[in-house]
Amino acid sequence: MSKVTHVARTPDAHAPAAHATAPHATAPHATAPHATAPHATAPYAGHGDDTADASTRQRVLQLVAGEGPITAADLAARLDLTPAAIRRHLGVLEGVAQIAVHDGVGLGPARRGRPAKRYVVTAQGQSALSHRYAEIATDALRFLADTVGTEAVERFAAQRVAELEARLAPRVDEAAGDDVTGRVERLADALSDDGYAATARTVPGLHAVQLCQGHCPVQDVAHEFPQLCDAETRAFSRLLGVHVQRLATLAGGGHVCTTNIPVAQPPPAAGTAPTSNPPVLAPEGTNA
């Protein structure tokens, strides 16, 4: 921070009229030394809740994607940022592996001394720029439903989940015999490895296990096309060998996807009538 303070004093000492021409001299961020830079929030970079800072960093990433390999000096000039601000944004983007230093030789005449770093976007950075996959997928399914019919959407959902089922089946089958609880636990582990953040939770006092998924890769699409959730539920039933009941979904507004799985009940005691209708369970995380 001492470096920033030194820069702030320099223009005051040698150019007292500088603030008269700066359009942002009255901006609330008085600590920003560069009055002509529109991004006066730069000193607060690194905080995930700073919307302006995140927006600026997104612009940096987009420019690197479109113009890279590109130097920090060129980026600063294009975005009207100070050298310190652009270095900070580049440091954050490089730290999360969204950009990288280009190894090749840059265009233009060679210069003496150490060559300037030139940045390019990584595959991870390209993914960060692509936030419209869900929108495109929803549009595609909507077109399919309108032109072919909802049966086509159901067939697509079944085909998609069949691939997931084939991938998970060997892991679930590792569980011994007909131990449903063990199979649910193996299924939860396999789903977690696939990115679903799943857990198996026993329900105290009841002969049931709840499979909870904290992440769904098709959540936004399934909000309009619940056929994706229905196909997944049927796949779980086949994998576990029992009838299951979906109680809540992320797409439907739940904070987790919750599937209720009944487990084998012990035989009733002598003279006790068996329970034919187990009570309806509230989804995990609800107050029902």
Disulfide bonds with the S-S distance in Angstrom:
none
